[in-house]
Amino acid sequence: MTRKIVSTLSVALLFSLGTFAQAGTNAAASTTANPVVAAPNKVAIINIQAAIANSNEGQRDLEALQKKFEPKQIELKSLSDEVDNLKKQLAAQTDKLNDEERTKRVQVIDSKQKTLQRNLEDAQNDYQTQSNEIAQRIGTKVMQVLDNYAKENGYAMVIDVSTQQSPVLWAAQSVDITKPIIEAYNQKSGVPAPTPAATKPAGATGVTAPRRPASTLPSAPKPASSTTPK
């Protein structure tokens, strides 16, 4: 995939929060020392994609998008099955067909397969675009919650670990603030939790990674070359 549900938020996110207090520029010449305010010194990690997708709002909107595409999934599955059946029929009867009939059947299969491939790509692109729009809309608000949470809790840095480009090789679970950010965002958004039947199973950190758009649609059809008559 592999595509990510958040294209603009799926790069390693590294930002500094808070300010460092400065001492006087010439303490040696000063008769009284300026008070030094303790600077934030804690570091945390977050899976920003999981935070977006597993928030109550994210689950609600992504489930709605999934249902919206169900008719298209059924349509693509039906066409895919039709192509597979035509290939099986051709393979079973190829010795009994003359060259003209065999060529006609191959052309029909190739035409339907191209239509399937085109419709599949269009559906995947459409789904990807709409899921990205949801992620960016919610992600902007999640970032506001993250900013407030980090400042209030004395974090100097928060690193996104939702992509393979993350520089983090290992981190203790205690520094993962994904779950508390989800909880803080749910409280701010006011969106109710999904029904138990729709709740996703918890992962290692208590949240799950967002689903990938490509997995919700049928696989791309195999090349038509296997149907070409000998």
C-alpha positions as CSV (number, residue, x, y, z in Angstrom):
1,M,0.0,0.0,0.0
2,T,1.0,0.9,0.1
3,R,-1.0,4.1,0.5
4,K,-1.4,5.9,3.7
5,I,-4.7,7.3,4.8
6,V,-3.1,10.6,5.5
7,S,-0.8,11.7,2.7
8,T,0.2,15.1,4.2
9,L,0.5,13.9,7.8
10,S,2.3,10.6,6.9
11,V,5.8,12.1,7.1
12,A,7.9,12.1,10.2
13,L,6.6,15.0,12.4
14,L,9.2,16.6,14.6
15,F,8.4,19.9,16.3
16,S,9.4,21.7,19.5
17,L,6.9,23.1,21.9
18,G,7.5,25.6,24.7
19,T,10.2,28.2,25.1
20,F,13.5,28.2,26.9
21,A,14.0,30.9,29.4
22,Q,17.0,33.1,28.9
23,A,19.4,34.3,31.5
24,G,20.9,37.8,31.5
25,T,23.3,38.5,28.7
26,N,25.9,39.7,31.0
27,A,25.4,37.9,34.4
28,A,29.0,38.7,35.5
29,A,28.3,42.5,35.4
30,S,25.0,42.2,37.1
31,T,24.8,42.6,40.9
32,T,21.7,40.4,41.1
33,A,21.1,37.1,39.2
34,N,18.0,36.9,37.0
35,P,15.6,34.1,38.0
36,V,15.7,31.1,35.5
37,V,12.5,29.5,34.6
38,A,12.7,25.7,34.1
39,A,12.3,24.8,30.4
40,P,10.2,21.9,29.2
41,N,12.4,18.8,29.0
42,K,10.1,15.8,28.3
43,V,9.9,14.0,24.9
44,A,6.9,12.0,23.7
45,I,5.9,10.0,20.7
46,I,2.5,9.8,18.9
47,N,1.0,7.8,16.1
48,I,-0.8,10.7,14.5
49,Q,-2.5,8.5,11.9
50,A,-3.9,6.2,14.5
51,A,-5.0,9.2,16.6
52,I,-7.0,10.5,13.7
53,A,-8.5,7.2,12.6
54,N,-9.4,6.0,16.1
55,S,-10.9,9.1,17.4
56,N,-14.7,8.9,17.7
57,E,-15.1,11.4,14.8
58,G,-12.5,9.5,12.7
59,Q,-14.2,6.1,13.2
60,R,-17.6,7.6,12.5
61,D,-16.6,9.4,9.3
62,L,-14.4,6.5,7.9
63,E,-17.2,4.0,8.6
64,A,-19.6,6.3,6.7
65,L,-17.1,6.5,3.8
66,Q,-16.8,2.7,3.8
67,K,-20.5,2.3,3.6
68,K,-20.7,4.8,0.8
69,F,-18.3,2.7,-1.3
70,E,-20.0,-0.6,-0.6
71,P,-22.1,-0.5,-3.8
72,K,-19.0,0.2,-5.8
73,Q,-17.3,-2.8,-4.1
74,I,-20.2,-5.0,-5.1
75,E,-20.1,-3.8,-8.6
76,L,-16.4,-4.4,-9.0
77,K,-16.6,-7.8,-7.4
78,S,-19.4,-8.8,-9.8
79,L,-17.3,-7.7,-12.8
80,S,-14.2,-9.4,-11.4
81,D,-16.2,-12.7,-11.0
82,E,-17.5,-12.4,-14.5
83,V,-14.0,-12.0,-16.0
84,D,-12.8,-15.0,-14.0
85,N,-15.7,-17.2,-15.2
86,L,-15.1,-16.2,-18.8
87,K,-11.5,-17.2,-18.4
88,K,-12.3,-20.5,-16.9
89,Q,-14.9,-21.2,-19.7
90,L,-12.3,-20.4,-22.3
91,A,-9.7,-22.6,-20.7
92,A,-12.1,-25.5,-20.5
93,Q,-13.4,-25.2,-24.1
94,T,-10.4,-23.8,-25.9
95,D,-9.7,-27.2,-27.7
96,K,-13.3,-27.3,-29.0
97,L,-13.3,-23.8,-30.4
98,N,-12.2,-22.7,-33.8
99,D,-9.8,-19.8,-34.2
100,E,-12.5,-17.3,-34.9
101,E,-14.6,-18.1,-31.8
102,R,-11.6,-18.3,-29.6
103,T,-10.4,-14.9,-30.8
104,K,-13.9,-13.4,-30.1
105,R,-13.9,-14.7,-26.6
106,V,-10.4,-13.4,-25.9
107,Q,-11.5,-10.0,-27.1
108,V,-14.5,-10.0,-24.9
109,I,-12.4,-11.0,-21.9
110,D,-9.8,-8.3,-22.6
111,S,-12.4,-5.6,-23.0
112,K,-14.1,-6.5,-19.7
113,Q,-10.7,-6.8,-17.9
114,K,-9.7,-3.3,-19.1
115,T,-13.0,-1.9,-17.9
116,L,-12.5,-3.6,-14.5
117,Q,-9.0,-2.3,-14.2
118,R,-10.0,1.2,-15.1
119,N,-13.0,1.2,-12.7
120,L,-10.9,-0.3,-9.9
121,E,-8.3,2.4,-10.2
122,D,-10.9,5.2,-10.4
123,A,-12.6,3.8,-7.2
124,Q,-9.3,3.5,-5.3
125,N,-8.3,7.0,-6.3
126,D,-11.7,8.4,-5.3
127,Y,-11.6,6.5,-2.0
128,Q,-8.1,7.7,-1.3
129,T,-9.0,11.3,-2.0
130,Q,-12.0,11.3,0.2
131,S,-10.3,9.5,3.1
132,N,-7.4,12.0,2.9
133,E,-9.9,14.9,3.1
134,I,-11.4,13.3,6.3
135,A,-7.9,12.8,7.7
136,Q,-6.8,16.4,7.0
137,R,-10.0,17.9,8.4
138,I,-9.7,15.9,11.6
139,G,-6.0,16.1,11.7
140,T,-5.9,19.9,11.9
141,K,-8.1,19.8,15.0
142,V,-6.1,16.9,16.5
143,M,-2.9,19.0,16.1
144,Q,-4.5,21.8,18.1
145,V,-5.3,19.4,20.9
146,L,-1.8,18.0,20.8
147,D,-0.3,21.5,21.0
148,N,-2.3,22.3,24.1
149,Y,-1.7,18.9,25.7
150,A,2.1,19.1,25.1
151,K,2.4,22.6,26.6
152,E,0.3,21.8,29.6
153,N,2.3,18.7,30.4
154,G,5.7,20.1,29.9
155,Y,6.8,18.4,26.7
156,A,9.6,19.9,24.8
157,M,9.2,17.6,21.7
158,V,6.7,15.2,20.2
159,I,7.7,12.9,17.4
160,D,5.3,11.2,15.0
161,V,6.0,7.4,14.7
162,S,3.3,6.6,12.2
163,T,5.5,6.2,9.2
164,Q,8.6,4.2,8.4
165,Q,10.6,7.4,8.0
166,S,10.3,8.0,11.7
167,P,13.8,8.4,13.3
168,V,12.6,6.5,16.5
169,L,14.0,3.0,16.7
170,W,12.6,2.2,20.1
171,A,10.5,4.0,22.8
172,A,9.0,3.0,26.1
173,Q,5.2,2.7,26.0
174,S,5.0,5.3,28.8
175,V,6.1,8.1,26.4
176,D,3.4,7.2,23.8
177,I,0.7,9.9,24.2
178,T,-1.5,8.6,21.3
179,K,-4.2,7.3,23.6
180,P,-4.5,10.4,25.8
181,I,-4.6,12.6,22.8
182,I,-7.4,10.5,21.4
183,E,-9.3,10.8,24.7
184,A,-8.6,14.6,24.9
185,Y,-9.8,15.1,21.3
186,N,-13.0,13.0,21.9
187,Q,-13.8,15.1,24.9
188,K,-13.3,18.3,22.9
189,S,-15.2,17.2,19.8
190,G,-18.2,15.9,21.7
191,V,-18.7,13.1,19.1
192,P,-20.0,10.0,20.9
193,A,-18.2,6.7,20.9
194,P,-19.2,4.1,18.3
195,T,-21.4,1.2,19.3
196,P,-19.6,-1.8,20.7
197,A,-20.2,-3.8,17.5
198,A,-18.3,-1.1,15.4
199,T,-15.4,-0.8,17.9
200,K,-12.1,-1.8,16.4
201,P,-9.9,-4.3,18.4
202,A,-7.1,-2.6,20.4
203,G,-3.6,-2.9,19.2
204,A,-0.4,-3.1,21.2
205,T,-0.7,0.5,22.4
206,G,-4.4,0.5,22.8
207,V,-5.2,1.9,19.4
208,T,-5.1,0.6,15.9
209,A,-3.6,1.9,12.8
210,P,-6.0,3.4,10.2
211,R,-7.2,1.0,7.5
212,R,-5.7,1.3,4.1
213,P,-8.0,2.3,1.2
214,A,-6.7,-0.3,-1.2
215,S,-7.7,-3.2,1.1
216,T,-11.4,-2.2,0.8
217,L,-11.6,-2.9,-3.0
218,P,-11.0,-6.0,-5.1
219,S,-7.5,-6.8,-6.2
220,A,-6.4,-5.8,-9.6
221,P,-7.2,-8.4,-12.3
222,K,-4.5,-10.6,-13.7
223,P,-3.1,-9.7,-17.1
224,A,-5.2,-10.8,-20.1
225,S,-2.2,-12.5,-21.7
226,S,-3.1,-15.8,-20.2
227,T,-6.2,-15.9,-22.4
228,T,-4.4,-15.3,-25.6
229,P,-4.9,-18.2,-28.0
230,K,-2.0,-20.3,-28.9
